[in-house]
Amino acid sequence: MVTLFVPDLPEFAALIEASRKTAGYFVQEPQAGYWRIEAAGELHFNRKALGLKPALWNSALSGGFLGHILEYGRDDLRIGSGPA
Protein backbone atom coordinates (compact mmCIF):
# COMPACT_ATOMS: atom_id res chain seq x y z
CA MET A 1 0.00 0.00 0.00
CA VAL A 2 1.30 3.44 -0.98
CA THR A 3 0.55 6.24 1.49
CA LEU A 4 0.90 10.01 1.32
CA PHE A 5 0.55 11.99 4.55
CA VAL A 6 -0.84 15.45 3.86
CA PRO A 7 -0.79 18.24 6.46
CA ASP A 8 -4.28 19.21 7.59
CA LEU A 9 -4.07 22.73 6.18
CA PRO A 10 -6.52 24.56 3.90
CA GLU A 11 -3.79 25.02 1.29
CA PHE A 12 -3.81 21.27 0.60
CA ALA A 13 -7.61 20.94 0.26
CA ALA A 14 -7.41 20.46 -3.53
CA LEU A 15 -5.17 17.43 -3.05
CA ILE A 16 -7.62 15.86 -0.60
CA GLU A 17 -10.68 16.58 -2.74
CA ALA A 18 -9.06 15.21 -5.91
CA SER A 19 -8.06 12.05 -4.04
CA ARG A 20 -11.62 11.53 -2.80
CA LYS A 21 -12.81 11.59 -6.41
CA THR A 22 -10.16 9.22 -7.76
CA ALA A 23 -11.11 5.56 -8.02
CA GLY A 24 -8.81 3.33 -6.02
CA TYR A 25 -7.62 6.12 -3.70
CA PHE A 26 -8.66 5.95 -0.07
CA VAL A 27 -8.68 9.08 2.10
CA GLN A 28 -8.64 8.84 5.88
CA GLU A 29 -9.70 11.75 8.07
CA PRO A 30 -6.87 13.65 9.77
CA GLN A 31 -5.11 12.10 12.71
CA ALA A 32 -2.36 13.95 14.57
CA GLY A 33 -2.64 16.77 12.00
CA TYR A 34 -2.27 14.68 8.81
CA TRP A 35 -4.64 13.26 6.22
CA ARG A 36 -3.74 9.84 4.77
CA ILE A 37 -4.16 9.15 1.06
CA GLU A 38 -3.64 5.50 0.17
CA ALA A 39 -3.70 3.35 -2.94
CA ALA A 40 -2.88 -0.27 -3.64
CA GLY A 41 -0.55 0.45 -6.55
CA GLU A 42 0.37 4.04 -7.30
CA LEU A 43 -0.61 7.59 -6.39
CA HIS A 44 -0.45 10.14 -9.20
CA PHE A 45 -1.12 13.87 -8.96
CA ASN A 46 -0.81 16.70 -11.47
CA ARG A 47 0.00 20.16 -10.13
CA LYS A 48 -1.88 22.08 -12.82
CA ALA A 49 -5.00 19.92 -12.50
CA LEU A 50 -4.97 20.58 -8.75
CA GLY A 51 -4.41 24.32 -9.23
CA LEU A 52 -1.42 24.36 -6.87
CA LYS A 53 1.24 27.04 -7.14
CA PRO A 54 4.86 25.81 -7.41
CA ALA A 55 5.78 26.71 -3.81
CA LEU A 56 2.94 24.61 -2.40
CA TRP A 57 3.61 21.82 -4.89
CA ASN A 58 7.21 21.67 -3.75
CA SER A 59 6.01 21.02 -0.20
CA ALA A 60 3.56 18.26 -1.17
CA LEU A 61 5.74 15.60 0.46
CA SER A 62 6.31 17.57 3.67
CA GLY A 63 4.06 15.21 5.65
CA GLY A 64 5.97 12.15 4.50
CA PHE A 65 5.03 9.09 2.47
CA LEU A 66 5.34 5.31 2.34
CA GLY A 67 6.50 4.01 -1.02
CA HIS A 68 8.98 5.06 -3.68
CA ILE A 69 9.05 8.26 -5.67
CA LEU A 70 8.64 7.27 -9.30
CA GLU A 71 8.37 10.85 -10.57
CA TYR A 72 8.45 14.24 -8.88
CA GLY A 73 8.74 16.99 -11.43
CA ARG A 74 7.39 20.42 -12.10
CA ASP A 75 3.87 19.14 -12.77
CA ASP A 76 3.63 15.45 -11.89
CA LEU A 77 4.07 13.42 -8.72
CA ARG A 78 3.93 9.63 -8.80
CA ILE A 79 4.55 7.44 -5.77
CA GLY A 80 4.54 3.67 -6.20
CA SER A 81 4.97 0.59 -4.09
CA GLY A 82 7.57 -1.00 -6.37
CA PRO A 83 11.20 -0.10 -6.90
CA ALA A 84 12.00 3.42 -8.01
DOKEMI-406872 format. One record per atom (N, C-alpha, C): x, y, z. Coordinates in steps of 0.1 Angstrom, whole numbers, padded with zeros to 4 digits, always signed. Layout:
<pts>
XYZ...
</pts>
This chain:
<pts>
+0008-0012+0000+0000+0000+0000+0009+0012+0000+0006+0022-0009+0013+0034-0010+0005+0045-0002+0012+0053+0006+0005+0062+0015+0012+0076+0014+0004+0086+0013+0009+0100+0013+0002+0107+0025+0010+0113+0034+0005+0120+0045+0005+0135+0042-0006+0141+0043-0008+0155+0039-0012+0163+0051-0005+0174+0053-0008+0182+0065-0022+0187+0064-0029+0188+0075-0043+0192+0076-0043+0207+0076-0041+0213+0064-0041+0227+0062-0050+0231+0050-0056+0242+0050-0065+0246+0039-0058+0246+0026-0045+0249+0025-0038+0250+0013-0037+0237+0005-0039+0226+0012-0038+0213+0006-0052+0207+0003-0062+0214+0005-0076+0209+0003-0078+0204-0011-0072+0210-0022-0074+0205-0035-0069+0190-0037-0058+0188-0030-0052+0174-0030-0061+0164-0024-0067+0168-0013-0076+0159-0006-0089+0156-0014-0095+0167-0019-0107+0166-0027-0105+0158-0040-0094+0160-0047-0091+0152-0059-0089+0137-0056-0083+0134-0045-0081+0120-0040-0094+0114-0037-0103+0121-0031-0116+0115-0028-0124+0111-0041-0121+0118-0052-0128+0116-0064-0121+0106-0073-0109+0101-0069-0102+0092-0078-0104+0078-0073-0109+0070-0083-0111+0056-0080-0098+0049-0076-0100+0041-0065-0088+0033-0060-0080+0041-0050-0083+0053-0047-0076+0061-0037-0085+0061-0025-0079+0060-0013-0087+0060-0001-0081+0071+0008-0091+0079+0013-0087+0091+0021-0092+0089+0035-0083+0090+0045-0086+0088+0059-0086+0102+0065-0096+0105+0074-0097+0117+0081-0084+0120+0088-0081+0133+0091-0069+0137+0098-0067+0130+0112-0055+0126+0114-0051+0121+0127-0038+0127+0130-0036+0133+0142-0024+0140+0146-0019+0150+0136-0029+0157+0129-0026+0168+0120-0024+0164+0106-0026+0151+0102-0023+0147+0088-0034+0138+0082-0038+0141+0070-0046+0133+0062-0038+0121+0057-0044+0110+0054-0037+0098+0048-0044+0096+0034-0036+0096+0024-0042+0092+0011-0034+0079+0007-0042+0068+0004-0036+0055+0002-0041+0049-0011-0033+0041-0017-0037+0033-0029-0029+0020-0029-0035+0010-0036-0029-0003-0036-0016-0003-0045-0017+0005-0056-0005+0005-0066+0003+0017-0067-0004+0028-0070+0004+0040-0073-0005+0052-0070+0001+0063-0065-0006+0076-0064+0000+0085-0075-0009+0092-0081-0005+0101-0092-0012+0114-0091-0005+0126-0090-0011+0139-0090-0005+0148-0100-0013+0157-0105-0008+0167-0115-0010+0181-0109+0000+0188-0108+0000+0202-0101-0010+0211-0108-0010+0212-0121-0019+0221-0128-0033+0217-0126-0036+0204-0127-0050+0199-0125-0055+0203-0111-0046+0203-0101-0050+0206-0087-0050+0221-0085-0044+0229-0094-0044+0243-0092-0035+0248-0082-0024+0240-0079-0014+0244-0069-0003+0252-0075+0001+0262-0067+0012+0270-0071+0025+0263-0069+0036+0266-0076+0049+0258-0074+0054+0257-0060+0053+0268-0052+0058+0267-0038+0050+0257-0030+0037+0256-0031+0029+0246-0024+0032+0232-0029+0033+0231-0043+0036+0218-0049+0049+0213-0044+0059+0221-0042+0072+0217-0038+0072+0212-0023+0061+0215-0016+0060+0210-0002+0050+0199-0001+0046+0193-0012+0036+0183-0012+0040+0170-0004+0053+0168-0003+0057+0156+0005+0062+0159+0019+0058+0171+0023+0063+0176+0037+0057+0167+0048+0046+0161+0046+0041+0152+0057+0046+0138+0057+0054+0135+0046+0060+0122+0045+0051+0112+0036+0057+0101+0033+0050+0091+0025+0056+0077+0027+0049+0067+0023+0053+0053+0023+0053+0048+0009+0064+0044+0004+0065+0040-0010+0078+0046-0016+0078+0046-0029+0090+0051-0037+0085+0062-0046+0093+0072-0047+0091+0083-0057+0094+0077-0071+0084+0077-0079+0086+0073-0093+0089+0085-0102+0082+0096-0098+0084+0108-0106+0080+0120-0097+0088+0130-0096+0085+0142-0089+0091+0154-0096+0083+0159-0106+0087+0170-0114+0079+0182-0112+0081+0191-0122+0074+0204-0121+0059+0203-0120+0053+0193-0127+0039+0191-0128+0033+0178-0123+0041+0168-0122+0036+0154-0119+0043+0148-0107+0036+0142-0099+0041+0134-0087+0035+0120-0088+0044+0110-0088+0039+0096-0088+0047+0089-0077+0040+0082-0068+0046+0074-0058+0040+0060-0060+0049+0051-0060+0045+0037-0062+0050+0028-0051+0046+0016-0051+0050+0006-0041+0062-0002-0045+0064-0002-0058+0076-0010-0064+0089-0002-0063+0099-0008-0069+0112-0001-0069+0112+0012-0077+0120+0021-0073+0120+0034-0080+0127+0033-0094
</pts>
